[in-house]
Structure formats: C-alpha cells, structure tokens
Amino acid sequence: MVQLTNYELINILKENSRISFKELARIFGVTDTAIRKRLKRLEVEGIIKKYTIEIDMKKLGYNVHALIGLDVKPERLFGVIEVLKNMSEVSNLYSTSGDHMIMIECWFENSNKLSEYIKKLNDLEGVTRVCPTIILEKLK
C-alpha cells in the first residue's frame, strides 16, 4: 500500500492515465470515491490539465524525431510563434532562454522531410538561425 499523496497519484497516472479508480483505490488502500474526489480537486485546481496518450511515432512511419532551435529577430518573435503554432509539423513548441529563443519538437517520415521543413523555417520572415538536432533515443 502506498500513501495517498498528490505526488504519488500523479506519478501513477503519468505511467498509465487509463488506470481505473478501483485499481488506484486498491494501490492506496482507500475507497474509489476518495480517489474520484482527489482527482476532481487536482483537475479543478489546474494541477492535472488533461489526460493523454504516448504514441510510438515510428510505428506510424515517422522515423526522424527532431528538436529544432530557432533564433528570431526580437521584433518578429511573436509573429513567428503564431506561424509555428499553426504548422502541422510542430508537435511541441517552447519559448526558451539559453542558446535559442524557440525550441520546436517535430517528427518526420525521413531526413528529406526534415530538410524541407528546415528550408521552410529559414524562409520565415525574422528567422536568423535554424539549429536542428536529431533525437536518437528517448531515455526517460
């Protein structure tokens, strides 16, 4: 039996967001009603924003996983971000400090598709540098 803390509950949900209330109740030694109430509170407080899935993109034919650092003229930053938000290639988009102003996570069928996307990024008004990195393996 595990102590019912928000941290422990969230860790279990991160591994399997489809786990049943009954199974969670068994793990924590409480009622499924207690689990339902705790989860509802975490959702209302905005701690849990959504439940999602993890996809094996390679099985869907996307073999190149890339992180792309993007530098932009400061006066064009928000405009470029809006364009990126609407690009189907973008899986995740981050505003960052450090080496690049923007980080883009993408999946591509092959390296040629990645190259085409890099050219598209270079053509965006205000983009000063595009720095792609191919992810070889997710470790955690």
N, C-alpha and C positions, 0 to 999 in steps of 0.2 A: 504494500500500500504506500502511495506517495502522498505527501502533504499537499493539499489543495491550495496552491498559490497561483497568482496570475501568471508568473513566470513559467511554472511547470505546465500549466494548462496550455499556454501559448506554444511552448516547445513541442508538446504532443501534437497540437493542431498543425504546426509547421511541417511535421513529418507526414501527417495524414488528416487533412481538413474534412474528410468524409467519415471520420470515426463517429460512431453513434454515441448519443447521450448515455445510453445504458452502459456501453463499454467504458466511457470516461468515468461514470459513477462507480463502476467496479474498480477501476485503477485507483481512484481517490478515496474509496470507501465512504461515499456519500450517496444521496439519492439523485436520480436523474433530474428531479426538479431543482435541486441545488445547482447542478451543472447548467441547466437552462437559464436560471436566474443570473448566474455568474457571467455566462456568455452574453446574455442580453445587456447586462451592465457594461461589459467591455465594448460592445458594439455601440451603445448609446454614448459612452464616453469618447468614442472615436479611437480607442486603442486598437480594436480589430476593425479594419476598414473594409475588408472583403475577404471572401474565401475563394481560392483559385486552384489551378492545377499546374503541374510541371510537365512540360511536353518534351519528348525526345525528338528534336527537330531533325536530326539526321535520318530518322526513320521516315520522315516526310520528304526527304530528298534535299534538305538544306545542310550542306556539308562544311560550309565555311562560317564560323562564328567569329565576329569581329567587334572590337572596341575601337572607335574612331575618335581621336582627339581633334577638336576643331577650334581654331583661333579666328576671331572675327573683329573687325573694326568696332570699337565700343559704340559708336552711333548706330550701327546696324545690328547689334546683338539681339534686341527683342524681335526685330523683323525676321532675322534668320531663325530664331527659336520657333516662331509661328509657322514658318515654312516647314521646318523639320517635324513639328507636331503632326503635320498633315501628310507626311511621306510614309507610304506603306512599308518601306524597308526598315523603318525605325521601330525596334522592339521596346527599347527604353531610352529615355533622354534625360540627361543630367546637366545642371548648371554646376560648375566646379570652380574651386580655387586650385592653384598649383600650375602644372605645366600647360593646361588648356582651359579655355573658358567653358567649353561644352564637351561632354562625352556622349557618344551615341553607341548604343549596342544594337547590332544587326545580325541577321542570318542570311546567307546567300547560298544558292544552289552550287556555285563553283567560284573559283577565283576570277574568272572573266566577269561575272556579275558584280563582284566586289569592285573590280577595276572600273566598270561602267558607273557604279554608284560614286566612286571617288571622283570621277570626272564631273558628274552631276553636282557634287558638293563644291568642287573647285570653281564651277561656273556661277555659284550663288553670289549675288552682289554683297560685298562686305567680307567675304571669307578670305582670310590671308594665309591660312595654312591648314592642311588636312594631314593627320598623322594616324594611319591605320595600324592596328595591331591584331594579329590573328590569335585567337584563343585556342590553344592546343588541347587542353583538358580542364574540366571543372573538377577542382579538388575538394571543395566543400560546398 
